[in-house]
Amino acid sequence: MGYRNMQECLADLEANGHLKRIDAEVDPYLDLAAIQRRAFRAKAPALLFTRVKGTSFPMLCNLFGTRERLHYIFRDSLPAVQAVLDAKADPVAALKKPWRALPAVPGLWHMLPKVRRGSGGDGGNVPVLECRCKPADLPQLTCWPMDGGAFITLPLVYTEDPARPGADSSNLGMYRVQQSGNEYAPDEMGLHYQIHRGIGVHHAQAIATGRPLPVHVYVGGPPSLTVAAVMPLPEGLSELRFAGLLGGRRMELARAEGLPLPALAEADFCISGHIMPSPKPEGPFGDHVGYYSLTHDFPVLKVDAVYHRKGAVWPFTAVGRPPQEDTVFGDFIHELTGPLVPQVFQGVREVHAVDAAGVHPLLLALGSERYTPYEAARRPRELLTMALHLLGTTQTALAKYVLVAAHEDAPGLSASHAPQFLRHLLERTDFARDLHFITHSTNDTLDYTGLGLNEGSKLIWAAAGEKRRELGLELTGPAADMPPLPEGFGDARVAGPGLLALRGPKHTLGRNEPDPAMEALAVALAHWPGREAFPLVVVADDAAFCAQDMDNFLWVAFTRSDPATDVYGARAQTRAKHWSCEAPLVMDARLKPFHAPPLEEDPATTRRVDALAAPGGPLHGYL
């Protein structure tokens, strides 16, 4: 059986060496987040801090810090999860060989939430309602120096459809919650939810009826709740049902007097409130793309009550430039949902949101090209349909660069191996036909490269057919004969097969302005004898950093560029509204004045954490 609550999970982890208690006092202002990031990099155990400055509640980090620990936590239920998802992915196969679906049977029972009556105030038989406290009593975690205040980083935000209340119409999402700072009163918190999130539908319906939307923000509870809150689940499968399936236990809800929504009985904390009519500034916050998300108006949660169980534990994480703990979540999601991809996206065999590139900026997809099998030469046709489908539904709709290749051209190719995939694409791309821009589109809320908040462009880059070119591995022969470049450009570095990084002058133009210097660079490169060997050139502030490794290249290239504004090319032209060029394609991946600043560790914090990790320190051997 799975864990009923967080306390059972922690007891098991500690007994088996997966958790360590830290009894020295630690500061939730910057120090704890820095510890979490370093604990993740060190593949450390989960860390339970029993003495946290400013709060009486212990704080837990790195619970999901390794793939091995994630699999250990859900070891008993994973066969049932896989059987259920496989049956959903291929119901015909499940009917033909029903014995393969037998592990799913207990999982189906666990997917049914159970509701019990409780009493508000004193908790009754509902653990999460046993005690009450003030918002200021909760742990106040600040992760980065420029953050606008303290944030809840593993919140489970629960809402229901105002028109159809009940668990089946519920949404459980992980939307960051700002506890302090900006213009918040002591009983207010910022609720930052991005576009394309389930809570948005509920909020819109509440606004239409003129009523405030009730919200519960849970922290802690069975670990399966946290994973369910970040899962891109297929339509018709609620997060509560999936949490029961993954956790190996039915999720327990309690209807209690005075609560507008049911309580998740085994959670550690429940912050109960409602969304106020007018938004307020929220942020900045050091985000998972590797930059700060800036201050913008977002909904405000009016806190009516804060409940917690006896012995409550406050789990947290810290995000930043990948990889971080949420990378493990992403890998786990890919592992579980991979079989569902062909069912959700017809013709698509595999998708991969590239973590090193900040997830949403870069999506790789592998599909079948079956529209015109009678043609002598394969070209992207069905691949374009698939790419548009990916941009039309689920979380893949937030992708900025969608790179698509045909399985038939290389049956062993995988979308999960970005360097190999990029090489395959560059070898086959016809730059006259294979680039398709979508302008003035909705973009990820955390992406500041486009026209404004939630707005930018997208590029579908689809290639199919035989190899067109041999990619260069070093700047020798014709590739070394680079023509004179415009002032400020230079320091050419090979970043990988066919990939070149160039240093560019500091960017000083405004948003959405074409850069004459970049256009002059593209003209110069049109006369480069080695341009076919290096068909992708990325201009960066620091070419050496960009070319140092593939993670750096992917992060710089795809998080610092907007396709419609920042993509140039040799002999570029627009005919019949289609933009095309010849090799090389040139991307402007310099930091622009309107971009959010990248995250940088605070030196004083680093020194304090170094001292904790030094020989004789409480964290020695873990960081």
GUTIZA-318604 format. One record per residue (C-alpha): x, y, z. Coordinates in steps of 0.5 Angstrom, whole numbers, m for minus. Example, Ala and Ser with C-alpha at 12.3 -4.5 7.8 and 13.67 -1.06 7.14 Angstrom:
{c1:25&c2:m9&c3:16}
{c1:27&c2:m2&c3:14}
***
This chain:
{c1:0&c2:0&c3:0}
{c1:2&c2:7&c3:m1}
{c1:3&c2:12&c3:4}
{c1:m3&c2:15&c3:7}
{c1:1&c2:22&c3:9}
{c1:8&c2:25&c3:9}
{c1:9&c2:23&c3:16}
{c1:9&c2:16&c3:13}
{c1:13&c2:17&c3:7}
{c1:19&c2:21&c3:11}
{c1:19&c2:15&c3:17}
{c1:20&c2:10&c3:11}
{c1:25&c2:14&c3:8}
{c1:29&c2:15&c3:14}
{c1:29&c2:8&c3:16}
{c1:32&c2:6&c3:9}
{c1:37&c2:12&c3:9}
{c1:34&c2:16&c3:4}
{c1:33&c2:22&c3:9}
{c1:37&c2:26&c3:14}
{c1:35&c2:30&c3:19}
{c1:39&c2:37&c3:20}
{c1:38&c2:40&c3:27}
{c1:42&c2:46&c3:26}
{c1:38&c2:53&c3:26}
{c1:38&c2:55&c3:18}
{c1:35&c2:61&c3:15}
{c1:29&c2:61&c3:10}
{c1:32&c2:67&c3:7}
{c1:36&c2:65&c3:1}
{c1:40&c2:60&c3:5}
{c1:35&c2:54&c3:5}
{c1:34&c2:55&c3:m3}
{c1:42&c2:55&c3:m4}
{c1:42&c2:48&c3:0}
{c1:37&c2:45&c3:m4}
{c1:40&c2:47&c3:m11}
{c1:47&c2:44&c3:m8}
{c1:43&c2:38&c3:m5}
{c1:40&c2:36&c3:m12}
{c1:47&c2:37&c3:m16}
{c1:50&c2:32&c3:m10}
{c1:44&c2:27&c3:m11}
{c1:44&c2:28&c3:m3}
{c1:38&c2:25&c3:1}
{c1:32&c2:28&c3:2}
{c1:34&c2:33&c3:8}
{c1:29&c2:35&c3:14}
{c1:31&c2:42&c3:17}
{c1:28&c2:41&c3:24}
{c1:30&c2:48&c3:27}
{c1:28&c2:54&c3:22}
{c1:29&c2:61&c3:23}
{c1:22&c2:65&c3:24}
{c1:18&c2:59&c3:24}
{c1:16&c2:53&c3:29}
{c1:15&c2:48&c3:23}
{c1:20&c2:44&c3:20}
{c1:22&c2:44&c3:13}
{c1:23&c2:39&c3:8}
{c1:27&c2:39&c3:1}
{c1:30&c2:35&c3:m4}
{c1:24&c2:29&c3:m3}
{c1:24&c2:28&c3:m11}
{c1:31&c2:30&c3:m12}
{c1:33&c2:23&c3:m15}
{c1:30&c2:19&c3:m20}
{c1:32&c2:13&c3:m16}
{c1:28&c2:16&c3:m10}
{c1:22&c2:18&c3:m14}
{c1:22&c2:10&c3:m16}
{c1:23&c2:8&c3:m9}
{c1:17&c2:12&c3:m6}
{c1:12&c2:10&c3:m12}
{c1:15&c2:3&c3:m12}
{c1:9&c2:m1&c3:m10}
{c1:4&c2:3&c3:m15}
{c1:8&c2:4&c3:m21}
{c1:6&c2:m3&c3:m24}
{c1:m2&c2:m1&c3:m24}
{c1:0&c2:6&c3:m26}
{c1:3&c2:4&c3:m32}
{c1:m2&c2:m2&c3:m34}
{c1:m8&c2:4&c3:m33}
{c1:m4&c2:9&c3:m38}
{c1:m2&c2:3&c3:m43}
{c1:m9&c2:1&c3:m43}
{c1:m12&c2:8&c3:m45}
{c1:m6&c2:9&c3:m50}
{c1:m8&c2:2&c3:m53}
{c1:m15&c2:0&c3:m51}
{c1:m15&c2:m5&c3:m57}
{c1:m9&c2:m9&c3:m55}
{c1:m12&c2:m9&c3:m48}
{c1:m18&c2:m12&c3:m50}
{c1:m14&c2:m17&c3:m54}
{c1:m10&c2:m19&c3:m48}
{c1:m13&c2:m17&c3:m42}
{c1:m9&c2:m21&c3:m37}
{c1:m3&c2:m16&c3:m39}
{c1:m8&c2:m11&c3:m36}
{c1:m9&c2:m14&c3:m29}
{c1:m4&c2:m10&c3:m25}
{c1:m9&c2:m4&c3:m27}
{c1:m15&c2:m7&c3:m23}
{c1:m13&c2:m5&c3:m16}
{c1:m11&c2:2&c3:m19}
{c1:m18&c2:3&c3:m22}
{c1:m21&c2:2&c3:m14}
{c1:m15&c2:7&c3:m12}
{c1:m17&c2:12&c3:m17}
{c1:m24&c2:13&c3:m13}
{c1:m24&c2:19&c3:m8}
{c1:m27&c2:18&c3:m2}
{c1:m31&c2:23&c3:2}
{c1:m32&c2:23&c3:9}
{c1:m36&c2:28&c3:14}
{c1:m31&c2:32&c3:18}
{c1:m32&c2:38&c3:23}
{c1:m29&c2:45&c3:22}
{c1:m25&c2:49&c3:27}
{c1:m23&c2:43&c3:32}
{c1:m21&c2:38&c3:26}
{c1:m26&c2:32&c3:28}
{c1:m23&c2:26&c3:24}
{c1:m20&c2:31&c3:19}
{c1:m12&c2:31&c3:20}
{c1:m11&c2:37&c3:16}
{c1:m16&c2:41&c3:20}
{c1:m13&c2:39&c3:27}
{c1:m10&c2:46&c3:28}
{c1:m10&c2:53&c3:26}
{c1:m5&c2:59&c3:25}
{c1:m4&c2:65&c3:22}
{c1:m1&c2:66&c3:15}
{c1:5&c2:70&c3:18}
{c1:7&c2:63&c3:22}
{c1:8&c2:59&c3:16}
{c1:15&c2:58&c3:13}
{c1:18&c2:64&c3:9}
{c1:22&c2:62&c3:4}
{c1:26&c2:67&c3:m1}
{c1:30&c2:63&c3:m6}
{c1:34&c2:69&c3:m10}
{c1:36&c2:76&c3:m8}
{c1:32&c2:79&c3:m13}
{c1:25&c2:76&c3:m11}
{c1:20&c2:80&c3:m9}
{c1:18&c2:76&c3:m2}
{c1:17&c2:69&c3:1}
{c1:14&c2:64&c3:m4}
{c1:11&c2:57&c3:m3}
{c1:14&c2:53&c3:m8}
{c1:11&c2:47&c3:m8}
{c1:3&c2:49&c3:m7}
{c1:m3&c2:45&c3:m9}
{c1:m8&c2:50&c3:m11}
{c1:m15&c2:46&c3:m11}
{c1:m21&c2:49&c3:m14}
{c1:m28&c2:47&c3:m17}
{c1:m32&c2:48&c3:m23}
{c1:m37&c2:54&c3:m20}
{c1:m42&c2:51&c3:m24}
{c1:m41&c2:44&c3:m23}
{c1:m38&c2:43&c3:m16}
{c1:m35&c2:36&c3:m14}
{c1:m28&c2:32&c3:m14}
{c1:m30&c2:30&c3:m22}
{c1:m30&c2:38&c3:m24}
{c1:m24&c2:40&c3:m20}
{c1:m17&c2:42&c3:m22}
{c1:m11&c2:41&c3:m17}
{c1:m5&c2:45&c3:m20}
{c1:2&c2:48&c3:m18}
{c1:1&c2:55&c3:m19}
{c1:6&c2:59&c3:m15}
{c1:4&c2:63&c3:m9}
{c1:7&c2:69&c3:m6}
{c1:6&c2:70&c3:1}
{c1:9&c2:77&c3:3}
{c1:12&c2:83&c3:0}
{c1:9&c2:88&c3:m6}
{c1:2&c2:91&c3:m4}
{c1:0&c2:85&c3:0}
{c1:m4&c2:85&c3:7}
{c1:m2&c2:80&c3:12}
{c1:m8&c2:76&c3:10}
{c1:m7&c2:76&c3:2}
{c1:m3&c2:72&c3:m2}
{c1:m1&c2:73&c3:m9}
{c1:m3&c2:67&c3:m14}
{c1:1&c2:67&c3:m20}
{c1:m2&c2:62&c3:m25}
{c1:0&c2:62&c3:m33}
{c1:m4&c2:62&c3:m39}
{c1:m7&c2:55&c3:m41}
{c1:m8&c2:53&c3:m34}
{c1:m14&c2:49&c3:m31}
{c1:m15&c2:54&c3:m26}
{c1:m16&c2:59&c3:m31}
{c1:m23&c2:56&c3:m33}
{c1:m26&c2:56&c3:m26}
{c1:m24&c2:63&c3:m25}
{c1:m27&c2:65&c3:m32}
{c1:m33&c2:62&c3:m30}
{c1:m33&c2:65&c3:m23}
{c1:m32&c2:72&c3:m26}
{c1:m38&c2:71&c3:m31}
{c1:m43&c2:69&c3:m25}
{c1:m40&c2:75&c3:m21}
{c1:m38&c2:71&c3:m15}
{c1:m31&c2:70&c3:m12}
{c1:m28&c2:63&c3:m13}
{c1:m26&c2:59&c3:m7}
{c1:m19&c2:56&c3:m7}
{c1:m15&c2:52&c3:m2}
{c1:m8&c2:52&c3:m3}
{c1:m5&c2:45&c3:0}
{c1:2&c2:44&c3:2}
{c1:5&c2:37&c3:4}
{c1:1&c2:31&c3:4}
{c1:2&c2:24&c3:0}
{c1:7&c2:25&c3:m5}
{c1:3&c2:23&c3:m10}
{c1:m1&c2:29&c3:m10}
{c1:5&c2:33&c3:m11}
{c1:6&c2:29&c3:m18}
{c1:m1&c2:29&c3:m20}
{c1:m1&c2:37&c3:m19}
{c1:4&c2:38&c3:m25}
{c1:2&c2:32&c3:m29}
{c1:m1&c2:34&c3:m36}
{c1:m6&c2:29&c3:m35}
{c1:m11&c2:27&c3:m41}
{c1:m18&c2:30&c3:m41}
{c1:m23&c2:26&c3:m37}
{c1:m17&c2:24&c3:m32}
{c1:m17&c2:29&c3:m26}
{c1:m11&c2:30&c3:m21}
{c1:m15&c2:27&c3:m15}
{c1:m16&c2:20&c3:m19}
{c1:m9&c2:20&c3:m22}
{c1:m6&c2:22&c3:m15}
{c1:m10&c2:16&c3:m12}
{c1:m7&c2:11&c3:m18}
{c1:0&c2:13&c3:m17}
{c1:0&c2:13&c3:m9}
{c1:m4&c2:7&c3:m8}
{c1:m9&c2:9&c3:m4}
{c1:m16&c2:13&c3:m5}
{c1:m15&c2:20&c3:m4}
{c1:m19&c2:22&c3:2}
{c1:m23&c2:29&c3:2}
{c1:m27&c2:31&c3:8}
{c1:m33&c2:36&c3:8}
{c1:m33&c2:40&c3:14}
{c1:m37&c2:46&c3:16}
{c1:m35&c2:53&c3:14}
{c1:m31&c2:50&c3:9}
{c1:m33&c2:52&c3:2}
{c1:m29&c2:47&c3:m1}
{c1:m27&c2:40&c3:1}
{c1:m21&c2:39&c3:5}
{c1:m16&c2:34&c3:3}
{c1:m16&c2:30&c3:9}
{c1:m8&c2:28&c3:10}
{c1:m5&c2:34&c3:7}
{c1:0&c2:38&c3:12}
{c1:m3&c2:45&c3:11}
{c1:m9&c2:48&c3:8}
{c1:m10&c2:55&c3:6}
{c1:m17&c2:57&c3:5}
{c1:m19&c2:63&c3:2}
{c1:m22&c2:66&c3:m5}
{c1:m20&c2:70&c3:m10}
{c1:m21&c2:78&c3:m10}
{c1:m24&c2:82&c3:m15}
{c1:m18&c2:86&c3:m17}
{c1:m11&c2:83&c3:m18}
{c1:m4&c2:86&c3:m15}
{c1:3&c2:86&c3:m17}
{c1:6&c2:79&c3:m16}
{c1:14&c2:78&c3:m17}
{c1:19&c2:78&c3:m18}
{c1:21&c2:71&c3:m18}
{c1:27&c2:67&c3:m20}
{c1:24&c2:62&c3:m24}
{c1:25&c2:55&c3:m27}
{c1:28&c2:58&c3:m34}
{c1:34&c2:61&c3:m31}
{c1:31&c2:68&c3:m31}
{c1:27&c2:72&c3:m26}
{c1:20&c2:73&c3:m28}
{c1:18&c2:80&c3:m27}
{c1:13&c2:84&c3:m23}
{c1:6&c2:83&c3:m26}
{c1:m1&c2:84&c3:m24}
{c1:m4&c2:77&c3:m22}
{c1:m10&c2:75&c3:m18}
{c1:m10&c2:76&c3:m10}
{c1:m12&c2:70&c3:m5}
{c1:m16&c2:73&c3:1}
{c1:m14&c2:68&c3:6}
{c1:m20&c2:66&c3:11}
{c1:m16&c2:61&c3:15}
{c1:m10&c2:57&c3:15}
{c1:m10&c2:50&c3:18}
{c1:m5&c2:45&c3:19}
{c1:m4&c2:38&c3:22}
{c1:m1&c2:36&c3:28}
{c1:7&c2:35&c3:27}
{c1:6&c2:38&c3:20}
{c1:12&c2:39&c3:15}
{c1:13&c2:44&c3:10}
{c1:16&c2:41&c3:4}
{c1:19&c2:46&c3:m1}
{c1:24&c2:46&c3:m7}
{c1:28&c2:51&c3:m11}
{c1:28&c2:53&c3:m18}
{c1:33&c2:56&c3:m23}
{c1:37&c2:54&c3:m29}
{c1:36&c2:47&c3:m31}
{c1:37&c2:42&c3:m29}
{c1:34&c2:42&c3:m22}
{c1:29&c2:38&c3:m18}
{c1:23&c2:39&c3:m23}
{c1:28&c2:36&c3:m28}
{c1:27&c2:30&c3:m24}
{c1:19&c2:31&c3:m25}
{c1:20&c2:32&c3:m32}
{c1:23&c2:26&c3:m34}
{c1:18&c2:22&c3:m29}
{c1:13&c2:25&c3:m33}
{c1:16&c2:23&c3:m40}
{c1:17&c2:16&c3:m37}
{c1:9&c2:15&c3:m35}
{c1:6&c2:19&c3:m41}
{c1:10&c2:17&c3:m47}
{c1:5&c2:11&c3:m49}
{c1:0&c2:16&c3:m49}
{c1:3&c2:21&c3:m54}
{c1:1&c2:17&c3:m61}
{c1:m7&c2:17&c3:m58}
{c1:m7&c2:25&c3:m56}
{c1:m3&c2:27&c3:m62}
{c1:m4&c2:23&c3:m69}
{c1:2&c2:21&c3:m72}
{c1:7&c2:23&c3:m67}
{c1:11&c2:18&c3:m64}
{c1:15&c2:22&c3:m59}
{c1:15&c2:29&c3:m56}
{c1:21&c2:32&c3:m52}
{c1:21&c2:38&c3:m48}
{c1:28&c2:40&c3:m47}
{c1:30&c2:41&c3:m40}
{c1:36&c2:44&c3:m42}
{c1:33&c2:50&c3:m46}
{c1:28&c2:51&c3:m40}
{c1:22&c2:46&c3:m42}
{c1:17&c2:51&c3:m46}
{c1:22&c2:54&c3:m51}
{c1:24&c2:48&c3:m55}
{c1:20&c2:42&c3:m57}
{c1:23&c2:36&c3:m61}
{c1:18&c2:31&c3:m64}
{c1:19&c2:25&c3:m68}
{c1:13&c2:23&c3:m73}
{c1:11&c2:19&c3:m79}
{c1:11&c2:22&c3:m86}
{c1:5&c2:18&c3:m89}
{c1:1&c2:23&c3:m93}
{c1:5&c2:22&c3:m100}
{c1:8&c2:15&c3:m100}
{c1:8&c2:15&c3:m107}
{c1:13&c2:21&c3:m108}
{c1:20&c2:20&c3:m110}
{c1:23&c2:25&c3:m105}
{c1:20&c2:25&c3:m98}
{c1:19&c2:32&c3:m95}
{c1:15&c2:35&c3:m89}
{c1:7&c2:34&c3:m90}
{c1:4&c2:30&c3:m85}
{c1:10&c2:33&c3:m80}
{c1:7&c2:40&c3:m81}
{c1:0&c2:38&c3:m79}
{c1:3&c2:34&c3:m73}
{c1:7&c2:41&c3:m71}
{c1:0&c2:45&c3:m71}
{c1:m3&c2:40&c3:m67}
{c1:2&c2:40&c3:m62}
{c1:1&c2:48&c3:m62}
{c1:m6&c2:47&c3:m61}
{c1:m7&c2:43&c3:m55}
{c1:m5&c2:41&c3:m48}
{c1:2&c2:44&c3:m45}
{c1:6&c2:43&c3:m52}
{c1:2&c2:49&c3:m54}
{c1:7&c2:54&c3:m50}
{c1:13&c2:51&c3:m54}
{c1:16&c2:57&c3:m58}
{c1:21&c2:53&c3:m63}
{c1:18&c2:46&c3:m65}
{c1:23&c2:42&c3:m69}
{c1:20&c2:36&c3:m72}
{c1:23&c2:30&c3:m76}
{c1:21&c2:24&c3:m80}
{c1:22&c2:17&c3:m76}
{c1:22&c2:14&c3:m83}
{c1:29&c2:18&c3:m85}
{c1:32&c2:15&c3:m78}
{c1:29&c2:9&c3:m75}
{c1:34&c2:9&c3:m69}
{c1:33&c2:17&c3:m68}
{c1:30&c2:19&c3:m61}
{c1:27&c2:26&c3:m59}
{c1:30&c2:25&c3:m52}
{c1:37&c2:26&c3:m55}
{c1:37&c2:33&c3:m57}
{c1:44&c2:33&c3:m60}
{c1:43&c2:27&c3:m64}
{c1:36&c2:30&c3:m66}
{c1:39&c2:37&c3:m68}
{c1:44&c2:34&c3:m72}
{c1:39&c2:30&c3:m76}
{c1:35&c2:36&c3:m77}
{c1:41&c2:40&c3:m80}
{c1:43&c2:35&c3:m85}
{c1:36&c2:35&c3:m88}
{c1:33&c2:42&c3:m87}
{c1:32&c2:46&c3:m94}
{c1:32&c2:53&c3:m91}
{c1:28&c2:55&c3:m97}
{c1:21&c2:51&c3:m95}
{c1:22&c2:48&c3:m88}
{c1:21&c2:54&c3:m83}
{c1:14&c2:56&c3:m82}
{c1:13&c2:62&c3:m77}
{c1:7&c2:64&c3:m73}
{c1:7&c2:71&c3:m71}
{c1:3&c2:75&c3:m65}
{c1:2&c2:68&c3:m62}
{c1:1&c2:66&c3:m54}
{c1:7&c2:65&c3:m51}
{c1:9&c2:62&c3:m44}
{c1:8&c2:67&c3:m39}
{c1:15&c2:66&c3:m37}
{c1:18&c2:68&c3:m43}
{c1:20&c2:75&c3:m44}
{c1:23&c2:75&c3:m51}
{c1:17&c2:76&c3:m55}
{c1:12&c2:82&c3:m56}
{c1:10&c2:83&c3:m49}
{c1:7&c2:78&c3:m43}
{c1:4&c2:72&c3:m46}
{c1:5&c2:74&c3:m53}
{c1:11&c2:73&c3:m58}
{c1:12&c2:68&c3:m64}
{c1:13&c2:61&c3:m66}
{c1:17&c2:57&c3:m71}
{c1:16&c2:50&c3:m74}
{c1:22&c2:47&c3:m77}
{c1:20&c2:41&c3:m80}
{c1:25&c2:37&c3:m84}
{c1:25&c2:30&c3:m88}
{c1:28&c2:26&c3:m93}
{c1:35&c2:25&c3:m95}
{c1:42&c2:28&c3:m92}
{c1:43&c2:35&c3:m96}
{c1:50&c2:37&c3:m93}
{c1:56&c2:34&c3:m89}
{c1:56&c2:38&c3:m82}
{c1:63&c2:41&c3:m80}
{c1:66&c2:39&c3:m73}
{c1:72&c2:44&c3:m73}
{c1:73&c2:51&c3:m77}
{c1:78&c2:48&c3:m82}
{c1:79&c2:48&c3:m90}
{c1:73&c2:52&c3:m93}
{c1:70&c2:53&c3:m86}
{c1:76&c2:57&c3:m84}
{c1:76&c2:62&c3:m89}
{c1:71&c2:66&c3:m86}
{c1:69&c2:73&c3:m89}
{c1:70&c2:80&c3:m86}
{c1:65&c2:81&c3:m81}
{c1:61&c2:87&c3:m78}
{c1:64&c2:91&c3:m73}
{c1:63&c2:87&c3:m66}
{c1:62&c2:80&c3:m69}
{c1:68&c2:75&c3:m68}
{c1:71&c2:69&c3:m63}
{c1:67&c2:64&c3:m67}
{c1:67&c2:57&c3:m63}
{c1:64&c2:50&c3:m66}
{c1:59&c2:48&c3:m61}
{c1:57&c2:42&c3:m64}
{c1:56&c2:38&c3:m71}
{c1:54&c2:44&c3:m76}
{c1:53&c2:49&c3:m70}
{c1:57&c2:55&c3:m69}
{c1:57&c2:61&c3:m64}
{c1:59&c2:68&c3:m65}
{c1:60&c2:74&c3:m60}
{c1:56&c2:79&c3:m62}
{c1:56&c2:87&c3:m60}
{c1:52&c2:89&c3:m54}
{c1:44&c2:89&c3:m56}
{c1:41&c2:96&c3:m55}
{c1:35&c2:96&c3:m59}
{c1:28&c2:96&c3:m57}
{c1:23&c2:90&c3:m57}
{c1:21&c2:87&c3:m64}
{c1:26&c2:92&c3:m68}
{c1:30&c2:88&c3:m73}
{c1:37&c2:89&c3:m72}
{c1:41&c2:92&c3:m78}
{c1:48&c2:89&c3:m75}
{c1:45&c2:82&c3:m75}
{c1:42&c2:83&c3:m82}
{c1:49&c2:86&c3:m84}
{c1:52&c2:79&c3:m81}
{c1:47&c2:75&c3:m85}
{c1:50&c2:78&c3:m92}
{c1:57&c2:77&c3:m90}
{c1:56&c2:70&c3:m88}
{c1:52&c2:69&c3:m95}
{c1:60&c2:69&c3:m98}
{c1:63&c2:64&c3:m93}
{c1:65&c2:58&c3:m96}
{c1:64&c2:54&c3:m90}
{c1:57&c2:56&c3:m89}
{c1:53&c2:49&c3:m91}
{c1:58&c2:46&c3:m86}
{c1:55&c2:50&c3:m81}
{c1:48&c2:51&c3:m82}
{c1:46&c2:54&c3:m76}
{c1:50&c2:60&c3:m73}
{c1:48&c2:63&c3:m66}
{c1:50&c2:70&c3:m64}
{c1:51&c2:71&c3:m56}
{c1:54&c2:76&c3:m51}
{c1:59&c2:70&c3:m49}
{c1:61&c2:65&c3:m55}
{c1:66&c2:61&c3:m51}
{c1:60&c2:60&c3:m46}
{c1:55&c2:59&c3:m51}
{c1:60&c2:53&c3:m54}
{c1:62&c2:50&c3:m48}
{c1:57&c2:45&c3:m48}
{c1:51&c2:43&c3:m51}
{c1:47&c2:45&c3:m45}
{c1:50&c2:52&c3:m45}
{c1:48&c2:52&c3:m53}
{c1:41&c2:50&c3:m52}
{c1:40&c2:55&c3:m46}
{c1:43&c2:61&c3:m49}
{c1:40&c2:60&c3:m56}
{c1:33&c2:58&c3:m55}
{c1:31&c2:62&c3:m48}
{c1:34&c2:69&c3:m51}
{c1:31&c2:69&c3:m58}
{c1:24&c2:70&c3:m61}
{c1:23&c2:67&c3:m68}
{c1:20&c2:72&c3:m71}
{c1:25&c2:78&c3:m69}
{c1:31&c2:74&c3:m68}
{c1:32&c2:69&c3:m74}
{c1:36&c2:72&c3:m80}
{c1:39&c2:68&c3:m85}
{c1:43&c2:68&c3:m92}
{c1:40&c2:71&c3:m98}
{c1:33&c2:72&c3:m94}
{c1:27&c2:73&c3:m98}
{c1:19&c2:73&c3:m97}
{c1:15&c2:70&c3:m103}
{c1:8&c2:69&c3:m102}
{c1:8&c2:71&c3:m95}
{c1:13&c2:65&c3:m94}
{c1:20&c2:67&c3:m91}
{c1:26&c2:63&c3:m93}
{c1:34&c2:63&c3:m93}
{c1:40&c2:59&c3:m95}
{c1:45&c2:57&c3:m90}
{c1:47&c2:59&c3:m85}
{c1:41&c2:60&c3:m81}
{c1:43&c2:66&c3:m76}
{c1:40&c2:67&c3:m69}
{c1:40&c2:73&c3:m65}
{c1:41&c2:70&c3:m58}
{c1:44&c2:76&c3:m54}
{c1:41&c2:79&c3:m48}
{c1:36&c2:84&c3:m50}
{c1:35&c2:91&c3:m45}
{c1:28&c2:88&c3:m45}
{c1:29&c2:81&c3:m42}
{c1:29&c2:79&c3:m35}
{c1:36&c2:78&c3:m32}
{c1:39&c2:71&c3:m31}
{c1:39&c2:68&c3:m24}
{c1:46&c2:69&c3:m20}
{c1:48&c2:66&c3:m14}
{c1:49&c2:71&c3:m8}
{c1:56&c2:71&c3:m6}
{c1:55&c2:72&c3:2}
{c1:50&c2:66&c3:2}
{c1:55&c2:62&c3:m2}
{c1:60&c2:63&c3:4}
{c1:55&c2:61&c3:9}
{c1:53&c2:55&c3:6}
{c1:60&c2:53&c3:4}
{c1:61&c2:54&c3:12}
{c1:55&c2:49&c3:13}
{c1:58&c2:44&c3:8}
{c1:65&c2:44&c3:11}
{c1:68&c2:39&c3:15}
{c1:65&c2:39&c3:22}
{c1:59&c2:43&c3:19}
{c1:52&c2:40&c3:20}
{c1:51&c2:39&c3:12}
{c1:58&c2:36&c3:11}
{c1:58&c2:30&c3:6}
{c1:51&c2:32&c3:3}
{c1:53&c2:38&c3:m1}
***
